[in-house]
Amino acid sequence: AYLAAMNTLQHVSFDLSLARGLDYYTGVIYEAVLTDGTSQVGSIAAGGRYDNLVGMFSAAGVQTPCVGVSIGIERVFTIMEKKAEQLNILQSSNIQVYVASIGSDLICERMRVAQSLWAANIASEYSHLDNPKFKKQLDEALERGIPFMVVFGPEELEKGAVKVKNM
Protein backbone atom coordinates (compact mmCIF):
# COMPACT_ATOMS: atom_id res chain seq x y z
CA ALA A 1 0.00 0.00 0.00
CA TYR A 2 2.84 2.43 0.82
CA LEU A 3 4.65 1.85 -2.47
CA ALA A 4 1.42 2.33 -4.41
CA ALA A 5 0.62 5.49 -2.45
CA MET A 6 4.05 6.91 -3.36
CA ASN A 7 3.71 5.73 -7.00
CA THR A 8 6.92 3.68 -6.72
CA LEU A 9 5.59 0.12 -6.93
CA GLN A 10 6.82 -0.22 -10.52
CA HIS A 11 10.40 0.26 -9.24
CA VAL A 12 10.34 -2.63 -6.77
CA SER A 13 10.72 -6.34 -7.44
CA PHE A 14 11.04 -9.34 -5.16
CA ASP A 15 13.61 -12.01 -5.98
CA LEU A 16 13.37 -14.99 -3.64
CA SER A 17 16.61 -16.41 -5.06
CA LEU A 18 18.67 -13.49 -3.73
CA ALA A 19 21.44 -14.66 -1.43
CA ARG A 20 24.15 -12.77 0.42
CA GLY A 21 27.40 -14.58 1.12
CA LEU A 22 27.58 -13.54 4.75
CA ASP A 23 26.31 -15.97 7.39
CA TYR A 24 25.48 -13.34 10.00
CA TYR A 25 22.23 -12.33 8.30
CA THR A 26 19.27 -13.66 10.26
CA GLY A 27 16.31 -12.45 8.23
CA VAL A 28 15.40 -10.45 5.20
CA ILE A 29 18.17 -9.26 2.88
CA TYR A 30 17.91 -6.63 0.17
CA GLU A 31 19.79 -5.02 -2.68
CA ALA A 32 19.32 -1.84 -4.66
CA VAL A 33 20.16 -2.18 -8.36
CA LEU A 34 20.13 0.53 -11.00
CA THR A 35 17.92 -0.62 -13.88
CA ASP A 36 17.82 2.40 -16.17
CA GLY A 37 19.42 0.40 -18.98
CA THR A 38 22.51 2.61 -19.22
CA SER A 39 24.67 1.20 -16.44
CA GLN A 40 25.98 -2.29 -15.80
CA VAL A 41 27.36 -1.85 -12.28
CA GLY A 42 25.29 -4.43 -10.40
CA SER A 43 24.00 -3.57 -6.98
CA ILE A 44 24.64 -0.10 -5.62
CA ALA A 45 23.44 -0.85 -2.08
CA ALA A 46 22.71 -3.95 -0.01
CA GLY A 47 21.96 -4.99 3.52
CA GLY A 48 19.72 -6.96 5.75
CA ARG A 49 18.80 -8.08 9.23
CA TYR A 50 21.57 -9.45 11.48
CA ASP A 51 20.28 -9.93 15.01
CA ASN A 52 23.22 -12.04 16.23
CA LEU A 53 26.07 -9.91 14.94
CA VAL A 54 26.17 -7.32 17.74
CA GLY A 55 25.99 -10.03 20.39
CA MET A 56 29.15 -11.58 18.97
CA PHE A 57 31.05 -8.45 20.02
CA SER A 58 29.45 -7.82 23.42
CA ALA A 59 30.79 -9.37 26.62
CA ALA A 60 27.34 -10.59 27.66
CA GLY A 61 26.52 -12.00 24.20
CA VAL A 62 23.13 -10.29 24.26
CA GLN A 63 21.12 -10.68 21.09
CA THR A 64 20.36 -7.21 19.71
CA PRO A 65 17.89 -6.69 16.84
CA CYS A 66 19.71 -4.91 13.99
CA VAL A 67 19.15 -3.90 10.40
CA GLY A 68 21.80 -2.33 8.22
CA VAL A 69 22.64 -1.20 4.73
CA SER A 70 25.80 -0.29 2.89
CA ILE A 71 25.95 1.96 -0.13
CA GLY A 72 28.58 1.67 -2.84
CA ILE A 73 29.32 5.38 -2.90
CA GLU A 74 31.97 5.07 -5.61
CA ARG A 75 29.50 3.22 -7.83
CA VAL A 76 26.84 5.86 -7.20
CA PHE A 77 29.28 8.71 -7.97
CA THR A 78 30.42 6.97 -11.15
CA ILE A 79 26.81 6.65 -12.30
CA MET A 80 26.11 10.30 -11.42
CA GLU A 81 29.20 11.50 -13.31
CA LYS A 82 28.24 9.49 -16.41
CA LYS A 83 24.70 10.85 -16.26
CA ALA A 84 25.95 14.43 -15.86
CA GLU A 85 28.31 13.89 -18.79
CA GLN A 86 25.45 12.58 -20.97
CA LEU A 87 23.29 15.57 -20.05
CA ASN A 88 26.24 17.93 -20.47
CA ILE A 89 25.73 19.35 -16.99
CA LEU A 90 29.16 18.80 -15.44
CA GLN A 91 29.57 21.55 -12.92
CA SER A 92 32.65 23.67 -12.99
CA SER A 93 34.23 24.92 -9.82
CA ASN A 94 32.33 27.53 -7.81
CA ILE A 95 35.69 28.96 -6.75
CA GLN A 96 36.30 32.21 -8.61
CA VAL A 97 39.94 32.91 -7.70
CA TYR A 98 42.93 30.74 -6.88
CA VAL A 99 45.53 32.59 -4.82
CA ALA A 100 49.06 31.51 -5.77
CA SER A 101 52.50 32.62 -4.74
CA ILE A 102 55.96 32.37 -6.21
CA GLY A 103 58.69 32.02 -3.64
CA SER A 104 59.03 30.48 -0.22
CA ASP A 105 57.40 31.18 3.13
CA LEU A 106 54.42 33.06 1.67
CA ILE A 107 51.55 31.06 3.17
CA CYS A 108 50.52 33.88 5.50
CA GLU A 109 50.43 36.29 2.56
CA ARG A 110 48.28 33.82 0.55
CA MET A 111 45.99 33.58 3.56
CA ARG A 112 45.73 37.39 3.83
CA VAL A 113 44.88 37.76 0.14
CA ALA A 114 42.28 34.99 0.35
CA GLN A 115 40.80 36.61 3.47
CA SER A 116 40.50 39.94 1.62
CA LEU A 117 38.73 38.20 -1.26
CA TRP A 118 36.38 36.37 1.13
CA ALA A 119 35.56 39.68 2.84
CA ALA A 120 34.55 40.99 -0.59
CA ASN A 121 32.32 37.90 -1.13
CA ILE A 122 34.67 36.40 -3.73
CA ALA A 123 35.02 32.63 -3.46
CA SER A 124 38.71 31.82 -3.39
CA GLU A 125 41.18 29.14 -2.36
CA TYR A 126 44.90 28.79 -1.87
CA SER A 127 47.40 26.00 -1.30
CA HIS A 128 47.75 25.08 2.36
CA LEU A 129 51.31 23.86 1.77
CA ASP A 130 54.11 26.00 3.18
CA ASN A 131 56.05 26.23 -0.07
CA PRO A 132 54.03 24.93 -3.00
CA LYS A 133 55.62 24.89 -6.44
CA PHE A 134 54.02 27.39 -8.81
CA LYS A 135 53.36 24.69 -11.43
CA LYS A 136 51.40 22.67 -8.88
CA GLN A 137 49.28 25.72 -8.02
CA LEU A 138 48.73 26.49 -11.71
CA ASP A 139 47.75 22.88 -12.45
CA GLU A 140 45.27 22.94 -9.55
CA ALA A 141 43.55 26.06 -10.89
CA LEU A 142 43.42 24.69 -14.44
CA GLU A 143 42.19 21.21 -13.47
CA ARG A 144 39.39 22.65 -11.37
CA GLY A 145 38.34 25.22 -13.96
CA ILE A 146 38.91 28.20 -11.66
CA PRO A 147 38.50 31.27 -13.88
CA PHE A 148 41.00 33.65 -12.24
CA MET A 149 44.32 33.36 -10.50
CA VAL A 150 45.94 35.94 -8.25
CA VAL A 151 49.72 35.56 -8.36
CA PHE A 152 52.37 37.31 -6.32
CA GLY A 153 55.93 36.97 -5.19
CA PRO A 154 58.29 39.06 -3.03
CA GLU A 155 58.51 41.83 -5.67
CA GLU A 156 54.73 42.27 -5.86
CA LEU A 157 54.49 42.27 -2.07
CA GLU A 158 57.04 45.10 -1.86
CA LYS A 159 54.87 47.12 -4.25
CA GLY A 160 51.65 46.16 -2.42
CA ALA A 161 50.28 44.66 -5.64
CA VAL A 162 49.32 41.30 -7.15
CA LYS A 163 48.93 40.02 -10.70
CA VAL A 164 45.51 38.80 -11.83
CA LYS A 165 45.49 36.13 -14.53
CA ASN A 166 42.38 35.31 -16.53
CA MET A 167 42.64 31.55 -16.91
Secondary structure, 3 states (H helix, E strand, C coil): CHHHHCCCHHHCCCCCCCCCCCCCCCCCEEEEECCCCCCCCCEEEEEEECCCHHHHHCCCCCCCCCEEEEECHHHHHHHHHHHHHHCCCCCCCCCCEEEEECCCCCHHHHHHHHHHHHHCCCCEEECCCCCCCHHHHHHHHHHCCCCEEEEECHHHHHHCCCEEEEC
